[in-house]
Amino acid sequence: MDDEIMMENGRAEQQQMFQPEIITFGESMALMMPEGSKGIEYSSRFQGLFGGAESNVAIGVSRLGHRAGWFSRLGKDPLGRMIMKKIRGEGVDVSRVELTTEAPTGLMLREVVSGKTSVYYYRKGSAASTLKPEHLDEQYIKQAKYLHVTGITTALSPTCRETVREAMKLARKHGVKVCFDPNLRLKLWSLEEAREVLLELAQEADYFLPGLDELKLLYQTDSFDEIVSRLSQLKAVSIVKGGEDVTYIVEQGRVSSVPYFKAEQVVDTVGAGDGFCAGFFVGLLKGYSLEEAVRLGNLIGCMVVQMEGDWEGIPTWEQVEAFLNNVKHVER
C-alpha cells in the first residue's frame, strides 16, 4: 500500500510540474477506415485509429516542442483506453481525462470513394457528450496561457455547450487567452442553430480562427468586404483560413495576408486546419508576430496534407527547422 501511495504522489507531482501552456478539450473518437481503396460496405479489413479536432491540436503543439493538455470524457472501454494512451504517448497531458462507465466512446467511420471523403458518426450519447461545467478544473485552466475551444464541442449536447461557455468564462477570469475555432459541422446540427451559438462565442474570444467558407455561411454573404466588416466588430483578432492561396489576418479593421506554402503532393486534407492551429499557437508561444505565427501555421498545414491521417502528419520541430533551412534528406 505504501508503494501505491508513493506512486500516486509521484504522478501528482509530475502533473503539477507539467503545467500545460495550451489547454483544450472536446471529443476524440475511435476511427475505422477500410484498408485499400474499397468503400466501407465492401471492406472486411479496417484500420483502427482515432481523431478529434482538439486532441489533434494538442498533439501538434506537443510535437512542436511545447506543453499541451487535453481533457474529455471517454468510455471506460477498449476504445477509450486506446485513445487516452495514444494521446498520452504523444506527450500531451491527459491527467484530467475521465474514463466513465456511463456512456461509450464515440466512433466514426471514414471512406474515400472516387476521390471524395465521407464520414459517418456514431457519437450520439457518447461519453464526451455528457461533459458538464462541473467537470472543469478551474485551477488547471488558470495556469495555462491559452484555452482552445471549438464549435464541435458545442454541437454535441446542451451540457457541452454550457461547458464551453463556462470554460471561456473561467479563462477570462484568470487572464488566459481564449482561441475559438468554429469548426462548423452540419452533420451535428442545423446551420441556423450553429449560427446563433458560434457567432455568440466568437464575440467572447481573443483569437477567432474560422475558415472563409464557414464565414460565408455564418454571415450569410459571399462578399469579402462584408465579412471583413463583420469581423472588424469583434474584439478578437481573426485568422481566416481557406483564402485563395493566402490566410487572412483581420485586426481592428486592418486586413493583411500571409501566402500558403506549396505542397508537393496533396494526400489527405483531413487535419490540415488542426495542424494550422497548432502551428499558429506555437508561433504565439515563441513570441512571433501575428504574421510569423500564421506563416508557421500555414507551413504545418502544408506538411499535414502530404501524409494520410488526422494527426499523424504533424511534424516535429526538428522537421520544421529542416524544411525552413532546406536541409536535404539523406535516404541511405
Buried (B, 14 or more C-beta within 10 A) or exposed (E): EEEEEEEEEEEEEEBEEBBBBBBBBBBBBBBBBBEEEBEBEEBEEEEEBBBBBBBBBBBBBBBBBBBBBBBBBBBBBEBBBBBBEBBBEBBBBBBBBBBBEEBBBBBBBBBBEEEEEEEEBBBEEBBBBBBBBEBBEEEBBBBBBBBBBBBBBBBBBEBBBBBBBBBBBBBBEEEBBBBBBBBBBEEBBEEEEBBEBBBEBBEBBBBBBBBBEBBBBBBEBEEBEBBBBBBBEBEBBBBBBBBEEBBBBBBEEEBEBBEBEEBEEEBBEBBBBBBBBBBBBBBBBBEBEBBBBBBBBBBBBBBBBBBBBBBBBBBEEEBBEBBEEEEEEEEE
